[in-house]
């Protein structure tokens, strides 16, 4: 990856400014040869190398059906939410609940289609009751 080197003389600090954003969840290595020299011409005694790993971007829910705060939703609706990246389904199962405003759990079956989780209600809530799908 190409990067510009900016040197702050008052702090004696160099900064690498990459030409593009680092990729997520990737190891990068910085190598500094023995060529850099101080103002008297003394070069580094030994080369220096260090590595770092970028963070993986957290997944996001990018759409929901029904929409948040939707009114007059059909009682047989399939509740869906879609992520912006693949999800480890084992980490999701058991960590999503569907509940009525009273806090009572609503039985549902779930299925995956790509990056979309669909919950099909086992029974309909009473007319006028709202529900909540919570991550």
N, CA, C and O atoms as CSV, one atom per row, in Angstrom:
chain,resi,resn,atom,element,x,y,z
A,1,UNK,N,N,0.855,-1.163,0.000
A,1,UNK,CA,C,0.000,0.000,0.000
A,1,UNK,C,C,0.903,1.228,0.000
A,1,UNK,O,O,1.858,1.289,0.774
A,2,UNK,N,N,0.622,2.184,-0.837
A,2,UNK,CA,C,1.410,3.407,-0.860
A,2,UNK,C,C,0.932,4.353,0.230
A,2,UNK,O,O,-0.255,4.431,0.547
A,3,UNK,N,N,1.899,5.065,0.789
A,3,UNK,CA,C,1.586,6.020,1.853
A,3,UNK,C,C,2.604,7.143,1.817
A,3,UNK,O,O,3.772,6.931,1.492
A,4,UNK,N,N,2.150,8.334,2.153
A,4,UNK,CA,C,3.057,9.481,2.290
A,4,UNK,C,C,3.601,9.479,3.711
A,4,UNK,O,O,2.927,9.033,4.640
A,5,UNK,N,N,4.818,9.976,3.877
A,5,UNK,CA,C,5.415,10.100,5.205
A,5,UNK,C,C,5.467,11.579,5.537
A,5,UNK,O,O,6.040,12.378,4.797
A,6,UNK,N,N,4.860,11.931,6.660
A,6,UNK,CA,C,4.880,13.312,7.138
A,6,UNK,C,C,5.698,13.325,8.420
A,6,UNK,O,O,5.460,12.517,9.318
A,7,UNK,N,N,6.660,14.237,8.511
A,7,UNK,CA,C,7.514,14.303,9.697
A,7,UNK,C,C,7.260,15.601,10.444
A,7,UNK,O,O,7.305,16.685,9.863
A,8,UNK,N,N,6.990,15.479,11.746
A,8,UNK,CA,C,6.788,16.619,12.635
A,8,UNK,C,C,8.109,16.861,13.361
A,8,UNK,O,O,8.452,16.136,14.295
A,9,UNK,N,N,8.846,17.882,12.929
A,9,UNK,CA,C,10.176,18.147,13.493
A,9,UNK,C,C,10.145,18.532,14.959
A,9,UNK,O,O,11.081,18.215,15.693
A,10,UNK,N,N,9.091,19.208,15.406
A,10,UNK,CA,C,9.044,19.608,16.822
A,10,UNK,C,C,8.800,18.412,17.737
A,10,UNK,O,O,9.246,18.421,18.884
A,11,UNK,N,N,8.108,17.389,17.260
A,11,UNK,CA,C,7.824,16.208,18.076
A,11,UNK,C,C,8.717,15.021,17.713
A,11,UNK,O,O,8.658,13.979,18.365
A,12,UNK,N,N,9.548,15.176,16.671
A,12,UNK,CA,C,10.376,14.069,16.173
A,12,UNK,C,C,9.519,12.839,15.855
A,12,UNK,O,O,9.886,11.707,16.171
A,13,UNK,N,N,8.380,13.088,15.226
A,13,UNK,CA,C,7.417,12.015,14.971
A,13,UNK,C,C,7.104,11.956,13.479
A,13,UNK,O,O,6.817,12.971,12.843
A,14,UNK,N,N,7.167,10.747,12.943
A,14,UNK,CA,C,6.776,10.504,11.555
A,14,UNK,C,C,5.385,9.894,11.534
A,14,UNK,O,O,5.013,9.135,12.429
A,15,UNK,N,N,4.624,10.233,10.506
A,15,UNK,CA,C,3.279,9.688,10.350
A,15,UNK,C,C,3.137,9.170,8.931
A,15,UNK,O,O,3.468,9.864,7.969
A,16,UNK,N,N,2.646,7.952,8.809
A,16,UNK,CA,C,2.338,7.383,7.495
A,16,UNK,C,C,0.892,7.718,7.172
A,16,UNK,O,O,-0.004,7.454,7.973
A,17,UNK,N,N,0.666,8.291,6.021
A,17,UNK,CA,C,-0.691,8.620,5.581
A,17,UNK,C,C,-0.977,7.767,4.348
A,17,UNK,O,O,-0.478,8.058,3.261
A,18,UNK,N,N,-1.781,6.710,4.514
A,18,UNK,CA,C,-2.025,5.812,3.386
A,18,UNK,C,C,-2.839,6.493,2.288
A,18,UNK,O,O,-3.631,7.398,2.550
A,19,UNK,N,N,-2.627,6.038,1.060
A,19,UNK,CA,C,-3.342,6.585,-0.091
A,19,UNK,C,C,-4.815,6.184,-0.078
A,19,UNK,O,O,-5.639,6.842,-0.713
A,20,UNK,N,N,-5.153,5.115,0.636
A,20,UNK,CA,C,-6.534,4.637,0.740
A,20,UNK,C,C,-6.762,4.147,2.164
A,20,UNK,O,O,-5.813,3.902,2.909
A,21,UNK,N,N,-8.031,4.009,2.529
A,21,UNK,CA,C,-8.375,3.507,3.853
A,21,UNK,C,C,-7.881,2.074,4.005
A,21,UNK,O,O,-7.901,1.300,3.048
A,22,UNK,N,N,-7.440,1.726,5.202
A,22,UNK,CA,C,-7.032,0.356,5.469
A,22,UNK,C,C,-8.232,-0.570,5.335
A,22,UNK,O,O,-9.356,-0.191,5.665
A,23,UNK,N,N,-7.992,-1.783,4.852
A,23,UNK,CA,C,-9.053,-2.788,4.773
A,23,UNK,C,C,-9.354,-3.301,6.180
A,23,UNK,O,O,-8.498,-3.246,7.064
A,24,UNK,N,N,-10.559,-3.793,6.381
A,24,UNK,CA,C,-10.921,-4.281,7.706
A,24,UNK,C,C,-10.310,-5.647,7.976
A,24,UNK,O,O,-10.111,-6.455,7.069
A,25,UNK,N,N,-10.018,-5.878,9.251
A,25,UNK,CA,C,-9.531,-7.176,9.728
A,25,UNK,C,C,-8.323,-7.689,8.940
A,25,UNK,O,O,-8.276,-8.854,8.546
A,26,UNK,N,N,-7.358,-6.813,8.718
A,26,UNK,CA,C,-6.169,-7.154,7.946
A,26,UNK,C,C,-4.919,-6.778,8.734
A,26,UNK,O,O,-4.910,-5.781,9.456
A,27,UNK,N,N,-3.862,-7.584,8.592
A,27,UNK,CA,C,-2.583,-7.306,9.248
A,27,UNK,C,C,-1.740,-6.456,8.310
A,27,UNK,O,O,-1.583,-6.783,7.134
A,28,UNK,N,N,-1.206,-5.376,8.832
A,28,UNK,CA,C,-0.291,-4.509,8.082
A,28,UNK,C,C,1.043,-4.477,8.814
A,28,UNK,O,O,1.090,-4.513,10.044
A,29,UNK,N,N,2.121,-4.409,8.052
A,29,UNK,CA,C,3.463,-4.352,8.623
A,29,UNK,C,C,4.157,-3.098,8.131
A,29,UNK,O,O,4.125,-2.777,6.943
A,30,UNK,N,N,4.784,-2.392,9.062
A,30,UNK,CA,C,5.577,-1.206,8.729
A,30,UNK,C,C,7.041,-1.590,8.887
A,30,UNK,O,O,7.453,-2.080,9.938
A,31,UNK,N,N,7.820,-1.366,7.843
A,31,UNK,CA,C,9.258,-1.650,7.867
A,31,UNK,C,C,10.016,-0.341,7.716
A,31,UNK,O,O,9.761,0.430,6.791
A,32,UNK,N,N,10.938,-0.095,8.619
A,32,UNK,CA,C,11.789,1.096,8.553
A,32,UNK,C,C,13.226,0.606,8.383
A,32,UNK,O,O,13.762,-0.084,9.250
A,33,UNK,N,N,13.839,0.968,7.262
A,33,UNK,CA,C,15.212,0.517,6.998
A,33,UNK,C,C,16.185,1.296,7.885
A,33,UNK,O,O,15.764,2.137,8.679
A,34,UNK,N,N,17.458,1.024,7.752
A,34,UNK,CA,C,18.480,1.749,8.524
A,34,UNK,C,C,18.848,3.076,7.872
A,34,UNK,O,O,19.691,3.794,8.410
A,35,UNK,N,N,18.249,3.434,6.731
A,35,UNK,CA,C,18.608,4.652,6.002
A,35,UNK,C,C,18.240,5.964,6.698
A,35,UNK,O,O,18.996,6.926,6.559
A,36,UNK,N,N,17.113,6.071,7.449
A,36,UNK,CA,C,16.812,7.363,8.073
A,36,UNK,C,C,17.969,7.823,8.972
A,36,UNK,O,O,18.534,7.049,9.745
A,37,UNK,N,N,18.300,9.125,8.837
A,37,UNK,CA,C,19.450,9.651,9.574
A,37,UNK,C,C,19.056,10.917,10.326
A,37,UNK,O,O,18.155,11.646,9.911
A,38,UNK,N,N,19.746,11.168,11.441
A,38,UNK,CA,C,19.528,12.414,12.175
A,38,UNK,C,C,20.264,13.546,11.454
A,38,UNK,O,O,20.904,13.313,10.429
A,39,UNK,N,N,20.178,14.769,11.983
A,39,UNK,CA,C,20.778,15.928,11.318
A,39,UNK,C,C,22.302,15.860,11.268
A,39,UNK,O,O,22.927,16.567,10.477
A,40,UNK,N,N,22.913,15.004,12.116
A,40,UNK,CA,C,24.366,14.825,12.097
A,40,UNK,C,C,24.779,13.732,11.118
A,40,UNK,O,O,25.972,13.488,10.936
A,41,UNK,N,N,23.787,13.054,10.470
A,41,UNK,CA,C,24.105,12.019,9.495
A,41,UNK,C,C,24.142,10.617,10.064
A,41,UNK,O,O,24.441,9.669,9.338
A,42,UNK,N,N,23.845,10.460,11.350
A,42,UNK,CA,C,23.846,9.132,11.966
A,42,UNK,C,C,22.573,8.377,11.562
A,42,UNK,O,O,21.464,8.872,11.765
A,43,UNK,N,N,22.736,7.187,10.996
A,43,UNK,CA,C,21.583,6.388,10.565
A,43,UNK,C,C,21.118,5.476,11.701
A,43,UNK,O,O,21.812,5.292,12.701
A,44,UNK,N,N,19.939,4.920,11.517
A,44,UNK,CA,C,19.431,3.978,12.522
A,44,UNK,C,C,20.411,2.828,12.685
A,44,UNK,O,O,20.983,2.348,11.706
A,45,UNK,N,N,20.603,2.390,13.916
A,45,UNK,CA,C,21.524,1.288,14.194
A,45,UNK,C,C,20.977,-0.040,13.681
A,45,UNK,O,O,21.749,-0.931,13.325
A,46,UNK,N,N,19.659,-0.180,13.639
A,46,UNK,CA,C,19.048,-1.419,13.172
A,46,UNK,C,C,17.702,-1.082,12.521
A,46,UNK,O,O,17.048,-0.097,12.864
A,47,UNK,N,N,17.329,-1.911,11.599
A,47,UNK,CA,C,16.009,-1.757,10.977
A,47,UNK,C,C,14.936,-2.040,12.026
A,47,UNK,O,O,15.154,-2.791,12.976
A,48,UNK,N,N,13.778,-1.421,11.830
A,48,UNK,CA,C,12.653,-1.607,12.754
A,48,UNK,C,C,11.451,-2.076,11.945
A,48,UNK,O,O,11.205,-1.599,10.837
A,49,UNK,N,N,10.709,-3.016,12.517
A,49,UNK,CA,C,9.507,-3.518,11.878
A,49,UNK,C,C,8.449,-3.697,12.954
A,49,UNK,O,O,8.732,-4.204,14.039
A,50,UNK,N,N,7.213,-3.272,12.643
A,50,UNK,CA,C,6.106,-3.536,13.564
A,50,UNK,C,C,4.845,-3.777,12.752
A,50,UNK,O,O,4.711,-3.313,11.619
A,51,UNK,N,N,3.924,-4.515,13.359
A,51,UNK,CA,C,2.677,-4.881,12.684
A,51,UNK,C,C,1.491,-4.464,13.522
A,51,UNK,O,O,1.592,-4.286,14.736
A,52,UNK,N,N,0.365,-4.311,12.850
A,52,UNK,CA,C,-0.899,-4.049,13.526
A,52,UNK,C,C,-2.016,-4.675,12.707
A,52,UNK,O,O,-1.874,-4.918,11.509
A,53,UNK,N,N,-3.122,-4.929,13.376
A,53,UNK,CA,C,-4.292,-5.512,12.727
A,53,UNK,C,C,-5.446,-4.535,12.837
A,53,UNK,O,O,-5.758,-4.046,13.922
A,54,UNK,N,N,-6.076,-4.255,11.712
A,54,UNK,CA,C,-7.217,-3.340,11.726
A,54,UNK,C,C,-8.443,-4.055,12.281
A,54,UNK,O,O,-8.558,-5.279,12.211
A,55,UNK,N,N,-9.336,-3.275,12.823
A,55,UNK,CA,C,-10.574,-3.813,13.382
A,55,UNK,C,C,-11.523,-4.217,12.277
A,55,UNK,O,O,-11.519,-3.657,11.181
A,56,UNK,N,N,-12.328,-5.194,12.596
A,56,UNK,CA,C,-13.399,-5.565,11.675
A,56,UNK,C,C,-14.557,-4.606,11.922
A,56,UNK,O,O,-14.906,-4.324,13.068
A,57,UNK,N,N,-15.135,-4.121,10.866
A,57,UNK,CA,C,-16.275,-3.217,11.008
A,57,UNK,C,C,-17.450,-4.010,11.583
A,57,UNK,O,O,-17.730,-5.127,11.149
A,58,UNK,N,N,-18.119,-3.425,12.546
A,58,UNK,CA,C,-19.273,-4.077,13.164
A,58,UNK,C,C,-20.410,-4.186,12.154
A,58,UNK,O,O,-20.610,-3.281,11.343
A,59,UNK,N,N,-21.152,-5.287,12.200
A,59,UNK,CA,C,-22.296,-5.399,11.297
A,59,UNK,C,C,-23.398,-4.414,11.693
A,59,UNK,O,O,-23.501,-4.011,12.851
A,60,UNK,N,N,-24.198,-4.044,10.732
A,60,UNK,CA,C,-25.319,-3.131,10.969
A,60,UNK,C,C,-26.589,-3.723,10.403
A,60,UNK,O,O,-26.556,-4.423,9.391
A,61,UNK,N,N,-27.712,-3.446,11.050
A,61,UNK,CA,C,-29.012,-3.788,10.485
A,61,UNK,C,C,-29.349,-2.656,9.523
A,61,UNK,O,O,-29.430,-1.495,9.924
A,62,UNK,N,N,-29.547,-3.000,8.247
A,62,UNK,CA,C,-29.767,-1.968,7.228
A,62,UNK,C,C,-31.219,-1.831,6.799
A,62,UNK,O,O,-31.591,-0.832,6.183
A,63,UNK,N,N,-32.040,-2.822,7.117
A,63,UNK,CA,C,-33.464,-2.673,6.816
A,63,UNK,C,C,-34.269,-3.595,7.716
A,63,UNK,O,O,-33.790,-4.642,8.152
A,64,UNK,N,N,-35.509,-3.181,7.986
A,64,UNK,CA,C,-36.429,-3.995,8.778
A,64,UNK,C,C,-37.791,-4.002,8.102
A,64,UNK,O,O,-38.206,-3.029,7.472
A,65,UNK,N,N,-38.471,-5.132,8.254
A,65,UNK,CA,C,-39.857,-5.254,7.823
A,65,UNK,C,C,-40.607,-5.908,8.964
A,65,UNK,O,O,-40.248,-7.010,9.381
A,66,UNK,N,N,-41.625,-5.269,9.473
A,66,UNK,CA,C,-42.104,-3.940,9.123
A,66,UNK,C,C,-41.113,-2.862,9.560
A,66,UNK,O,O,-40.207,-3.118,10.353
A,67,UNK,N,N,-41.299,-1.666,9.032
A,67,UNK,CA,C,-40.430,-0.546,9.382
A,67,UNK,C,C,-40.606,-0.188,10.861
A,67,UNK,O,O,-41.663,-0.437,11.441
A,68,UNK,N,N,-39.581,0.389,11.462
A,68,UNK,CA,C,-39.655,0.832,12.854
A,68,UNK,C,C,-40.854,1.761,13.043
A,68,UNK,O,O,-41.072,2.678,12.252
A,69,UNK,N,N,-41.610,1.517,14.079
A,69,UNK,CA,C,-42.779,2.317,14.453
A,69,UNK,C,C,-43.941,2.212,13.457
A,69,UNK,O,O,-44.841,3.051,13.481
A,70,UNK,N,N,-43.937,1.198,12.582
A,70,UNK,CA,C,-45.025,1.029,11.609
A,70,UNK,C,C,-46.342,0.789,12.340
A,70,UNK,O,O,-46.374,0.154,13.394
A,71,UNK,N,N,-47.407,1.294,11.778
A,71,UNK,CA,C,-48.757,1.134,12.337
A,71,UNK,C,C,-49.605,0.324,11.365
A,71,UNK,O,O,-49.303,0.263,10.173
A,72,UNK,N,N,-50.657,-0.292,11.870
A,72,UNK,CA,C,-51.602,-1.068,11.059
A,72,UNK,C,C,-50.911,-2.168,10.259
A,72,UNK,O,O,-51.238,-2.399,9.095
A,73,UNK,N,N,-49.967,-2.833,10.883
A,73,UNK,CA,C,-49.232,-3.931,10.240
A,73,UNK,C,C,-50.117,-5.176,10.250
A,73,UNK,O,O,-50.771,-5.475,11.249
A,74,UNK,N,N,-50.130,-5.886,9.150
A,74,UNK,CA,C,-50.928,-7.110,9.062
A,74,UNK,C,C,-50.520,-8.070,10.176
A,74,UNK,O,O,-49.341,-8.190,10.510
A,75,UNK,N,N,-51.515,-8.753,10.744
A,75,UNK,CA,C,-51.249,-9.634,11.884
A,75,UNK,C,C,-50.463,-10.880,11.492
A,75,UNK,O,O,-49.919,-11.550,12.369
A,76,UNK,N,N,-50.385,-11.212,10.205
A,76,UNK,CA,C,-49.631,-12.381,9.771
A,76,UNK,C,C,-48.302,-11.987,9.115
A,76,UNK,O,O,-47.755,-12.742,8.312
A,77,UNK,N,N,-47.795,-10.816,9.458
A,77,UNK,CA,C,-46.553,-10.307,8.862
A,77,UNK,C,C,-45.369,-11.226,9.176
A,77,UNK,O,O,-45.306,-11.825,10.249
A,78,UNK,N,N,-44.455,-11.326,8.251
A,78,UNK,CA,C,-43.177,-11.975,8.502
A,78,UNK,C,C,-42.214,-10.863,8.885
A,78,UNK,O,O,-41.953,-9.954,8.096
A,79,UNK,N,N,-41.689,-10.942,10.097
A,79,UNK,CA,C,-40.756,-9.931,10.586
A,79,UNK,C,C,-39.383,-10.245,10.011
A,79,UNK,O,O,-38.887,-11.363,10.151
A,80,UNK,N,N,-38.766,-9.257,9.363
A,80,UNK,CA,C,-37.459,-9.466,8.728
A,80,UNK,C,C,-36.518,-8.334,9.083
A,80,UNK,O,O,-36.934,-7.187,9.244
A,81,UNK,N,N,-35.248,-8.668,9.202
A,81,UNK,CA,C,-34.228,-7.626,9.258
A,81,UNK,C,C,-33.005,-8.112,8.519
A,81,UNK,O,O,-32.650,-9.289,8.571
A,82,UNK,N,N,-32.369,-7.188,7.830
A,82,UNK,CA,C,-31.256,-7.503,6.952
A,82,UNK,C,C,-29.993,-6.811,7.438
A,82,UNK,O,O,-30.012,-5.640,7.817
A,83,UNK,N,N,-28.902,-7.554,7.420
A,83,UNK,CA,C,-27.598,-7.031,7.814
A,83,UNK,C,C,-26.805,-6.599,6.585
A,83,UNK,O,O,-27.097,-7.021,5.466
A,84,UNK,N,N,-25.807,-5.760,6.801
A,84,UNK,CA,C,-24.965,-5.290,5.703
A,84,UNK,C,C,-23.815,-6.233,5.385
A,84,UNK,O,O,-23.036,-5.970,4.469
A,85,UNK,N,N,-23.698,-7.326,6.127
A,85,UNK,CA,C,-22.623,-8.288,5.890
A,85,UNK,C,C,-23.064,-9.643,6.421
A,85,UNK,O,O,-24.023,-9.722,7.188
A,86,UNK,N,N,-22.381,-10.707,6.026
A,86,UNK,CA,C,-22.741,-12.033,6.537
A,86,UNK,C,C,-22.625,-12.082,8.063
A,86,UNK,O,O,-21.748,-11.457,8.658
A,87,UNK,N,N,-23.533,-12.839,8.673
A,87,UNK,CA,C,-23.601,-12.960,10.126
A,87,UNK,C,C,-23.396,-14.418,10.513
A,87,UNK,O,O,-23.882,-15.316,9.825
A,88,UNK,N,N,-22.686,-14.660,11.600
A,88,UNK,CA,C,-22.554,-15.995,12.153
A,88,UNK,C,C,-23.884,-16.312,12.833
A,88,UNK,O,O,-24.170,-15.784,13.908
A,89,UNK,N,N,-24.689,-17.159,12.222
A,89,UNK,CA,C,-26.043,-17.411,12.733
A,89,UNK,C,C,-26.025,-17.968,14.153
A,89,UNK,O,O,-26.967,-17.742,14.913
A,90,UNK,N,N,-24.978,-18.688,14.521
A,90,UNK,CA,C,-24.910,-19.233,15.878
A,90,UNK,C,C,-24.859,-18.116,16.922
A,90,UNK,O,O,-25.334,-18.298,18.043
A,91,UNK,N,N,-24.291,-16.969,16.567
A,91,UNK,CA,C,-24.221,-15.865,17.528
A,91,UNK,C,C,-25.512,-15.076,17.582
A,91,UNK,O,O,-25.727,-14.305,18.517
A,92,UNK,N,N,-26.368,-15.253,16.603
A,92,UNK,CA,C,-27.623,-14.522,16.563
A,92,UNK,C,C,-28.747,-15.290,17.243
A,92,UNK,O,O,-29.552,-14.709,17.970
A,93,UNK,N,N,-28.798,-16.584,17.007
A,93,UNK,CA,C,-29.869,-17.401,17.580
A,93,UNK,C,C,-29.797,-17.337,19.105
A,93,UNK,O,O,-28.734,-17.517,19.699
A,94,UNK,N,N,-30.922,-17.085,19.710
A,94,UNK,CA,C,-30.981,-16.951,21.163
A,94,UNK,C,C,-30.678,-15.542,21.641
A,94,UNK,O,O,-30.821,-15.245,22.827
A,95,UNK,N,N,-30.261,-14.671,20.733
A,95,UNK,CA,C,-29.936,-13.292,21.092
A,95,UNK,C,C,-30.872,-12.289,20.452
A,95,UNK,O,O,-30.625,-11.084,20.497
A,96,UNK,N,N,-31.948,-12.783,19.854
A,96,UNK,CA,C,-32.994,-11.935,19.285
A,96,UNK,C,C,-34.305,-12.413,19.892
A,96,UNK,O,O,-34.592,-13.610,19.895
A,97,UNK,N,N,-35.085,-11.496,20.396
A,97,UNK,CA,C,-36.385,-11.868,20.939
A,97,UNK,C,C,-37.468,-11.046,20.269
A,97,UNK,O,O,-37.237,-9.923,19.822
A,98,UNK,N,N,-38.622,-11.613,20.213
A,98,UNK,CA,C,-39.806,-10.918,19.730
A,98,UNK,C,C,-40.741,-10.838,20.918
A,98,UNK,O,O,-41.097,-11.862,21.502
A,99,UNK,N,N,-41.143,-9.628,21.282
A,99,UNK,CA,C,-41.964,-9.454,22.480
A,99,UNK,C,C,-43.084,-8.463,22.234
A,99,UNK,O,O,-42.959,-7.545,21.423
A,100,UNK,N,N,-44.186,-8.665,22.951
A,100,UNK,CA,C,-45.276,-7.702,22.937
A,100,UNK,C,C,-44.884,-6.547,23.863
A,100,UNK,O,O,-43.911,-6.650,24.611
A,101,UNK,N,N,-45.636,-5.459,23.812
A,101,UNK,CA,C,-45.317,-4.304,24.661
A,101,UNK,C,C,-45.374,-4.646,26.139
A,101,UNK,O,O,-44.788,-3.938,26.958
A,102,UNK,N,N,-46.071,-5.723,26.499
A,102,UNK,CA,C,-46.127,-6.163,27.893
A,102,UNK,C,C,-44.834,-6.842,28.309
A,102,UNK,O,O,-44.605,-7.075,29.496
A,103,UNK,N,N,-43.982,-7.161,27.330
A,103,UNK,CA,C,-42.736,-7.876,27.603
A,103,UNK,C,C,-42.868,-9.371,27.392
A,103,UNK,O,O,-41.869,-10.088,27.445
A,104,UNK,N,N,-44.083,-9.858,27.154
A,104,UNK,CA,C,-44.301,-11.287,26.933
A,104,UNK,C,C,-43.707,-11.706,25.596
A,104,UNK,O,O,-43.927,-11.053,24.575
A,105,UNK,N,N,-42.951,-12.801,25.611
A,105,UNK,CA,C,-42.341,-13.312,24.383
A,105,UNK,C,C,-43.411,-13.837,23.443
A,105,UNK,O,O,-44.409,-14.410,23.879
A,106,UNK,N,N,-43.197,-13.637,22.151
A,106,UNK,CA,C,-44.094,-14.142,21.116
A,106,UNK,C,C,-43.375,-15.292,20.427
A,106,UNK,O,O,-42.298,-15.093,19.866
A,107,UNK,N,N,-43.957,-16.510,20.455
A,107,UNK,CA,C,-43.301,-17.639,19.791
A,107,UNK,C,C,-43.186,-17.390,18.284
A,107,UNK,O,O,-44.120,-16.896,17.653
A,108,UNK,N,N,-42.035,-17.738,17.724
A,108,UNK,CA,C,-41.816,-17.548,16.294
A,108,UNK,C,C,-40.805,-18.578,15.807
A,108,UNK,O,O,-39.988,-19.079,16.579
A,109,UNK,N,N,-40.872,-18.881,14.527
A,109,UNK,CA,C,-39.838,-19.693,13.900
A,109,UNK,C,C,-38.987,-18.747,13.057
A,109,UNK,O,O,-39.485,-17.758,12.520
A,110,UNK,N,N,-37.718,-19.059,12.950
A,110,UNK,CA,C,-36.819,-18.181,12.200
A,110,UNK,C,C,-36.139,-18.951,11.084
A,110,UNK,O,O,-35.923,-20.159,11.184
A,111,UNK,N,N,-35.805,-18.232,10.015
A,111,UNK,CA,C,-35.119,-18.823,8.874
A,111,UNK,C,C,-34.200,-17.771,8.266
A,111,UNK,O,O,-34.468,-16.572,8.347
A,112,UNK,N,N,-33.124,-18.234,7.661
A,112,UNK,CA,C,-32.167,-17.349,6.992
A,112,UNK,C,C,-32.337,-17.426,5.495
A,112,UNK,O,O,-32.549,-18.500,4.932
A,113,UNK,N,N,-32.239,-16.255,4.845
A,113,UNK,CA,C,-32.144,-16.154,3.385
A,113,UNK,C,C,-31.001,-15.182,3.134
A,113,UNK,O,O,-31.197,-13.970,3.222
A,114,UNK,N,N,-29.831,-15.678,2.830
A,114,UNK,CA,C,-28.669,-14.799,2.637
A,114,UNK,C,C,-28.344,-14.073,3.928
A,114,UNK,O,O,-28.036,-14.708,4.936
A,115,UNK,N,N,-28.410,-12.749,3.908
A,115,UNK,CA,C,-28.119,-11.972,5.111
A,115,UNK,C,C,-29.389,-11.476,5.791
A,115,UNK,O,O,-29.336,-10.559,6.611
A,116,UNK,N,N,-30.546,-12.083,5.451
A,116,UNK,CA,C,-31.826,-11.673,6.030
A,116,UNK,C,C,-32.369,-12.759,6.939
A,116,UNK,O,O,-32.456,-13.922,6.545
A,117,UNK,N,N,-32.735,-12.378,8.159
A,117,UNK,CA,C,-33.395,-13.269,9.099
A,117,UNK,C,C,-34.888,-12.996,9.017
A,117,UNK,O,O,-35.316,-11.846,9.107
A,118,UNK,N,N,-35.682,-14.046,8.846
A,118,UNK,CA,C,-37.139,-13.901,8.798
A,118,UNK,C,C,-37.731,-14.646,9.979
A,118,UNK,O,O,-37.428,-15.819,10.194
A,119,UNK,N,N,-38.579,-13.964,10.751
A,119,UNK,CA,C,-39.298,-14.591,11.860
A,119,UNK,C,C,-40.763,-14.692,11.469
A,119,UNK,O,O,-41.385,-13.697,11.097
A,120,UNK,N,N,-41.307,-15.890,11.555
A,120,UNK,CA,C,-42.723,-16.100,11.283
A,120,UNK,C,C,-43.399,-16.376,12.617
A,120,UNK,O,O,-43.028,-17.310,13.328
A,121,UNK,N,N,-44.388,-15.566,12.951
A,121,UNK,CA,C,-45.059,-15.672,14.235
A,121,UNK,C,C,-45.846,-16.963,14.317
A,121,UNK,O,O,-46.536,-17.347,13.373
A,122,UNK,N,N,-45.735,-17.637,15.470
A,122,UNK,CA,C,-46.484,-18.874,15.680
A,122,UNK,C,C,-47.936,-18.564,16.005
A,122,UNK,O,O,-48.814,-19.379,15.724
A,123,UNK,N,N,-48.206,-17.409,16.585
A,123,UNK,CA,C,-49.555,-16.989,16.906
A,123,UNK,C,C,-49.628,-15.495,16.754
A,123,UNK,O,O,-48.622,-14.812,16.946
A,124,UNK,N,N,-50.778,-14.963,16.417
A,124,UNK,CA,C,-50.907,-13.522,16.219
A,124,UNK,C,C,-51.161,-12.837,17.539
A,124,UNK,O,O,-51.831,-13.391,18.411
A,125,UNK,N,N,-50.631,-11.634,17.696
A,125,UNK,CA,C,-50.893,-10.835,18.888
A,125,UNK,C,C,-52.339,-10.379,18.849
A,125,UNK,O,O,-52.974,-10.367,17.794
A,126,UNK,N,N,-52.844,-10.010,19.996
A,126,UNK,CA,C,-54.217,-9.506,20.066
A,126,UNK,C,C,-54.323,-8.248,19.228
A,126,UNK,O,O,-53.352,-7.504,19.090
A,127,UNK,N,N,-55.485,-8.008,18.676
A,127,UNK,CA,C,-55.699,-6.823,17.839
A,127,UNK,C,C,-55.305,-5.572,18.599
A,127,UNK,O,O,-55.700,-5.379,19.748
A,128,UNK,N,N,-54.528,-4.732,17.953
A,128,UNK,CA,C,-54.124,-3.467,18.564
A,128,UNK,C,C,-52.847,-3.565,19.362
A,128,UNK,O,O,-52.275,-2.528,19.700
A,129,UNK,N,N,-52.359,-4.774,19.689
A,129,UNK,CA,C,-51.121,-4.893,20.452
A,129,UNK,C,C,-49.932,-4.658,19.538
A,129,UNK,O,O,-49.936,-5.062,18.375
A,130,UNK,N,N,-48.929,-4.010,20.072
A,130,UNK,CA,C,-47.704,-3.785,19.329
A,130,UNK,C,C,-46.673,-4.785,19.798
A,130,UNK,O,O,-46.785,-5.318,20.902
A,131,UNK,N,N,-45.685,-5.045,18.992
A,131,UNK,CA,C,-44.611,-5.938,19.388
A,131,UNK,C,C,-43.272,-5.305,19.120
A,131,UNK,O,O,-43.180,-4.282,18.442
A,132,UNK,N,N,-42.253,-5.902,19.642
A,132,UNK,CA,C,-40.887,-5.390,19.554
A,132,UNK,C,C,-39.971,-6.546,19.195
A,132,UNK,O,O,-40.031,-7.585,19.852
A,133,UNK,N,N,-39.128,-6.413,18.183
A,133,UNK,CA,C,-38.056,-7.381,17.963
A,133,UNK,C,C,-36.800,-6.739,18.493
A,133,UNK,O,O,-36.405,-5.665,18.039
A,134,UNK,N,N,-36.177,-7.380,19.437
A,134,UNK,CA,C,-34.999,-6.775,20.096
A,134,UNK,C,C,-33.777,-7.607,19.811
A,134,UNK,O,O,-33.815,-8.836,19.880
A,135,UNK,N,N,-32.682,-6.927,19.487
A,135,UNK,CA,C,-31.417,-7.618,19.271
A,135,UNK,C,C,-30.762,-7.827,20.601
A,135,UNK,O,O,-29.672,-8.396,20.670
